[in-house]
């Protein structure tokens, strides 16, 4: 039996889910698929920070707390940021037109051989480095 590839959700995909934007239904389906297949689901700590500040800025502290609780309920594994990941993200930033936070999602997805879940068009430039599920 082959092991199911993990999923790494970037902040773009999860913000779509939490704000019920177009594409959120696909995020829900992918979370369900991961749960059914027992595939690990990851979120990079930098992207968690993006979700926190974006939510607080747009909706305030109460919504921020609700989103953090939702992330906890989803059972996402929050990946730490060791130095080697910082350096890999920096290399991606130097080579591609991605935000630095997106470079951390990319570096984590590559490291964990995870399918990157995103709707952010910036990732089109790096589709050759990682498998992407578009939402």
C-alpha positions in Angstrom: 0.0 0.0 0.0 1.4 3.4 -1.0 1.5 6.2 1.5 -0.8 9.1 0.7 1.0 12.4 -0.1 0.5 15.0 2.6 -1.3 18.3 1.9 0.2 21.7 2.7 -2.4 24.5 2.9 -1.1 28.0 2.3 -2.7 31.1 3.8 -4.5 31.9 0.6 -6.4 28.7 0.6 -7.3 28.8 4.3 -8.4 32.5 4.1 -10.7 31.5 1.3 -12.2 28.8 3.5 -12.6 31.1 6.6 -14.0 34.0 4.6 -16.3 31.7 2.5 -14.9 33.0 -0.8 -15.1 31.4 -4.2 -13.0 28.2 -4.1 -13.7 27.5 -0.4 -15.8 24.5 -1.4 -12.7 22.9 -3.0 -10.7 23.6 0.2 -13.4 21.7 2.1 -13.3 18.8 -0.3 -9.5 18.6 -0.1 -9.6 18.6 3.7 -12.2 15.8 3.6 -10.1 13.9 1.1 -7.1 14.2 3.4 -9.1 13.1 6.4 -10.6 10.1 4.6 -7.2 9.0 3.3 -5.4 9.8 6.6 -3.0 12.0 4.7 -1.2 14.5 6.9 -2.3 18.1 6.6 0.2 20.8 7.2 0.3 24.6 7.7 3.6 26.4 7.8 4.0 28.7 10.9 4.8 31.7 8.8 1.5 31.2 6.9 -0.3 30.8 10.2 1.1 34.2 11.1 -0.3 35.6 7.8 -3.7 34.3 8.6 -3.6 35.8 12.1 -2.6 39.3 11.0 -4.8 39.3 7.9 -7.9 38.3 9.9 -7.2 40.7 12.7 -6.6 43.6 10.4 -9.8 42.9 8.3 -12.2 41.6 11.0 -10.7 42.2 14.5 -9.7 40.1 17.5 -12.9 38.1 17.9 -12.7 36.8 14.3 -9.0 36.1 14.8 -9.7 33.9 17.8 -12.5 32.1 15.9 -10.1 31.4 13.0 -7.4 30.1 15.4 -10.0 27.8 16.9 -11.1 26.6 13.5 -7.5 25.8 12.6 -7.2 23.8 15.8 -10.4 21.9 15.0 -9.1 21.1 11.5 -6.2 19.3 13.1 -3.6 20.9 10.8 0.0 20.2 11.8 1.8 23.6 12.2 5.3 23.2 10.8 8.1 25.0 12.6 10.7 27.3 10.9 14.2 25.8 11.4 17.2 27.7 10.0 17.5 25.3 7.0 13.9 26.1 5.9 14.7 29.9 6.3 17.6 29.5 3.9 15.6 27.5 1.4 12.8 30.0 1.4 15.4 32.8 0.9 16.8 30.9 -2.1 13.3 30.6 -3.6 12.7 34.4 -2.9 16.0 35.2 -4.8 15.0 33.1 -7.7 11.3 33.6 -8.1 8.7 36.4 -7.9 7.0 35.1 -4.8 6.2 36.8 -1.5 8.6 35.7 1.2 5.7 34.0 3.1 4.8 32.1 -0.1 8.5 31.0 -0.2 8.1 29.4 3.2 5.0 27.5 2.0 6.9 26.3 -1.1 9.9 25.3 0.9 7.7 23.3 3.4 5.8 21.6 0.6 9.0 20.6 -1.2 10.6 19.4 2.1 7.5 17.2 3.0 6.8 16.2 -0.5 3.3 17.6 0.0 0.7 18.8 -2.4 0.5 22.6 -2.1 -3.1 23.8 -1.8 -3.4 27.3 -3.0 -5.3 29.7 -5.2 -2.5 32.2 -5.3 -1.4 32.8 -8.9 2.2 33.6 -7.9 2.7 29.8 -7.5 2.3 29.2 -11.2 6.0 30.1 -11.7 7.1 27.2 -9.4 4.7 24.5 -10.5 7.7 22.5 -11.7 9.0 22.3 -8.2 5.9 21.0 -6.4 2.6 19.5 -7.1 -0.2 22.1 -6.7 -3.9 21.7 -6.2 -5.6 24.9 -7.2 -8.6 26.3 -5.3 
